[in-house]
Amino acid sequence: MSLINKNSALNALLEASLGTVTTQENLDEATIRNGVDAGSMVLLGNPNHTNVRATLVGRPATIKVNANIGTSPMLNNTEREMKKLASAEEAGAHTIMDLSTAGDLDGIRTAMLTKSPLPMGTVPLYALAKKRMDADCDPTDFEHQEFLDEIESQAKQGVDFMTLHVGVTRRAAELAETGGRVLGIVSRGGSITARWMARRKEENPLLTHWGEVIEICREHNVTLSLGDGMRPGAGADAGDAAQWEEVIVLADAGRQAREAGCQVMIEGPGHVPMNLVAEHIATMKRIVDNAPLYVLGPLVTDAAPGYDHITAAIGGSIAAMSGADFLCYVTPAEHLTLPDAADVREGVMASRIAAQAAEVALGRPEAVARDREISAARKTLEWDRLTAAALDPLMVEHRRGEHKTEKECAMCGKFCAIRMLDGTL
Amino acid sequence: MSLINKNSALNALLEASLGTVTTQENLDEATIRNGVDAGSMVLLGNPNHTNVRATLVGRPATIKVNANIGTSPMLNNTEREMKKLASAEEAGAHTIMDLSTAGDLDGIRTAMLTKSPLPMGTVPLYALAKKRMDADCDPTDFEHQEFLDEIESQAKQGVDFMTLHVGVTRRAAELAETGGRVLGIVSRGGSITARWMARRKEENPLLTHWGEVIEICREHNVTLSLGDGMRPGAGADAGDAAQWEEVIVLADAGRQAREAGCQVMIEGPGHVPMNLVAEHIATMKRIVDNAPLYVLGPLVTDAAPGYDHITAAIGGSIAAMSGADFLCYVTPAEHLTLPDAADVREGVMASRIAAQAAEVALGRPEAVARDREISAARKTLEWDRLTAAALDPLMVEHRRGEHKTEKECAMCGKFCAIRMLDGTL
C-alpha cells in the first residue's frame, strides 16, 4: 500500500512542510515518509486550515499534547474560549480540540481556525446533537446523511482531525450495559451513539457509512481520530470486554481507512489503575497495527476531583513511556466544571511534564539534554540559564519573586547545599 | 532478636496505641507486632511528644505522607511556619518535619511539638550548623559531642524521628566528587557532613559515634531516618556509585540500630528518571533488609521547576507501587523558594494522590473502595456523596462554585454522558 500516493492533500502538505518537520523532530525525511506511509505516524494539517502548522504525531516523533477547549451549555462565552485558545498556545500545546456544545458552533470553530495555526480537532457528532436539542428534539434525531454532511462541512472549514466513535457498536454498547460496569459509558460521543442505536435498533451510522466518511476525510486530509466511546470512566471498569471490543473494531476501521489513503489515530483509555496502564497501551498498539495512540489521561485514581491534571500526568507519563504518542490534557476542572484559561495553562503544563518525563525515560536526546541543561545551571546557580531551559520560564520567574536577585534561592539561602561545597562560602 | 523488648518506650507506645492503630490500618495485632519487631514497620512516637499520634510506617500499613516545613534564612517568620503546620494537618499529612534553619530553632520546634499531634521529624545537623553560622564561624566547626548533645536535646524535646546522614562516608563523598556527577551533592545534610569530613580529614562523626546515637534514640523511641545525603539531584546522576555506596552503609547502620532496639527508616533517592524508579526502590528495599523506605519524590524530570509537586507525584506513585512506604511531599516551590501555606496544601494533596494511586494499583481494599465509591456517586450524580469520598472535599465544593445546585456539572451540562443514557433526559 502507499497511503501518501492515495492522498494528494497529504502529499502536498508533506512536500511543503518536510523541511520544517525534519528539523523540528530531528528525523530524516525517509523516516518521516515511511512512517506516514505505513500509518505509524500521521501528519496533521487540512489544506483548508490556512497557515496550519503541519504536526507529526507517532513514534519516533516527539510526544504531542492536545488541549480541549470549547463552550458548554452552562458556560457559553466565545470570548472566554478564545482566551483559552491563547492560553493553550502560550503554554505550549501542539494541538487543540474545539469541543463546543453551545452557541454558534460554526462561528466559534471558524474563528478558532482563523486565529490559530495549531491543528484543530472536533467531535462532529456534538454539532448534530446540539441542533436537535436546540430544537427540543431528541439529540439523536438525525439521519445518516446529516452526519456525513456535518463531517464534510467541518472538513471544508479546515478541521484537521475529527473524533469519530466508529467503534461504538451495538455489541460494544450491550457489553457496557450488561458487563457489570460501575459507571457505564462516560464518553459523550459514545453515549449519544449508543442512544441513537438503541432508539433506531440500527448499527452505528459511522460504521455502516464508513467508506463515505473515509472518502470525505481523505479528500481534505482530515486525520481520523477513532474515538474511545467505550473508555472506562472508573478504574474499576478498566480493561473490560466493552473496551476491548471497541479497540478491535477501531483497528479494522483504521485498516480500511489507511488502505483508502486516509490517516488514522486511535484514542485510548480514560480511567486506568497504574498497574494496568503499560499493558493496556502495549496491547492497544499491537491490535491497532502500531497506529499513533492518542490518550486521555489515563487517570490512575478516581478519588482526586480537582486535581485530575495530576492523576492524568501520572497515567500519561506511564502511557507515553509505554507507547502512547499523543497526550490529551486533563485540567484541574475535569469532572467538576468547564476549565478557565488558568486551568488550560495548568493542564497543558501537566501534560508537557508527563511527556518530558516519558521522553527522558525513553532516552530521547532532546529531552535528556534539556534535563541536563537545567541540572548544569543548578550546579553553577545560573538562574537565567535555568529559566530559559525550564518547561515554564514564566513560572520560574514568578516563583523566584522578590528574591530573584539573590545568588541562592529562598528555600535554603546560605544553607545552600551547592554553595556549601563550591568553595565560595 | 526482639526489637520491641529492647525498647521500653516503644513497648509502652505499642501497648497504648495498638487498639487505635489496628483499626486505622485494618491490620491485626500480630501483624503489627511482628512487623515492628522485625523492623519492616516502625511505630513513630516519642513519649516526650505529649499527645503524639502513634503512626505506623511500612508495609503492609498504608502509605504515609510527610510535609516539610520550617524557616529559611531569607524567609524567617515563625507565624508563617505555624500556618504551614496547620495547612499540612488540614490537608491530611501524616507527619511533618521541621527543617527550620533560621530564628529560634528550639522555640519553633517546641511550639510545633506542643501544637501538633503529628509525629515530627528534624535534621539535628541544621541546628549545629546554624549556631556556627550565626557566630560567623564555619558551619562545620563543631565537635562530636556537640552533635550527640543536640540529638539528645531534641530527643528530650519530643522529636519523633531524626534524619541522620550516617551514610555520607569519606568514600561516598569522594565517589560523588570524582564520579562525573552533573550536580554533586544536593542534600544540605550531606554537603555539611562532606564539608566537615573534608576540613577535618576524619570519617563521618555519626558513623564513628553510631552506638551512642543509637542509645540516645532508643531511650526516647526516636526513629532513625537514615538520610540520603548522596541522593541524586539530577536525573543524570541517578544510580551512580556514590548513591549505592551510601545505601550499603545505611543498611549496615540500620542493622546495628535494630539489633540495639532502635527503630529505623531509610531515606530514598531524589531525582530519578521514570524507567529507573521501580528498580531503584526494589534494590534499596533488598539491600536495607526491607526497612521502611522514605522517599523524597522521586522527581522524574529536572525540567519542571514550579511544578515539582507533579514530577514528585509521578515518581512517588511509581515508587509507592514498587515498595516505598512513606512519601515526603514536594511542593510547587521546590528548587525556587520556601513554600507558603498554599504550597504546603498542594504538596500534601499531590503526595496523597500518589499514595492513593499506588494503593489502588496494589489492590489495597480501602483505596479500591474509595475509588469505587466516587465512581458510584458519579453514576447517580450524587454530588454530596462524591464530595465526601474525595481526597479533597473542600476543592470539590470550591470548583463546583456557582453551579453546585445543578444536577449535572458545568463541563457538559445537558450534554452529560451519564444522563444521555439514564432515561432521565
Interface residues (C-beta under 8 A of the other chain):
Chain A: S72 P73 M74 L75 T101 A102 Y126 A129 K130 M133 P139 V182 L183 G184 I185 V186 S187 R188 G190 S191 I192 A194 R195 G233 A234 G235 A236 D237 H271 P273 M274 N275 L276 V300 T301 D302 A303 A304 P305 G306 Y307 H309 I310 T311 A313 I314 S317 I318 M321 P332 A333 E334 H335 L336 T337 L338 P339 M349 A350 I353 A354 Q356 A357 A358 V360 A361 L362 A367 V368 R370 D371 R372 I374 S375 A376 R378 K379 L386 A389 A390 L391 D392 M395 V396 H398 R399 R400 G401 H403 E406 E408 C409 A410 M411 C412 G413 K414 F415 C416 A417 I418 M420 L421 L425
Chain B: S72 P73 M74 L75 T101 A102 Y126 A129 K130 M133 P139 V182 L183 G184 I185 V186 S187 R188 G190 S191 I192 A194 R195 G233 A234 G235 A236 D237 H271 P273 M274 N275 L276 V300 T301 D302 A303 A304 P305 G306 Y307 H309 I310 T311 A313 I314 S317 I318 M321 P332 A333 E334 H335 L336 T337 L338 P339 M349 A350 I353 A354 Q356 A357 A358 V360 A361 L362 A367 V368 R370 D371 R372 I374 S375 A376 R378 K379 L386 A389 A390 L391 D392 M395 V396 H398 R399 R400 G401 H403 E406 E408 C409 A410 M411 C412 G413 K414 F415 C416 A417 I418 M420 L421 L425
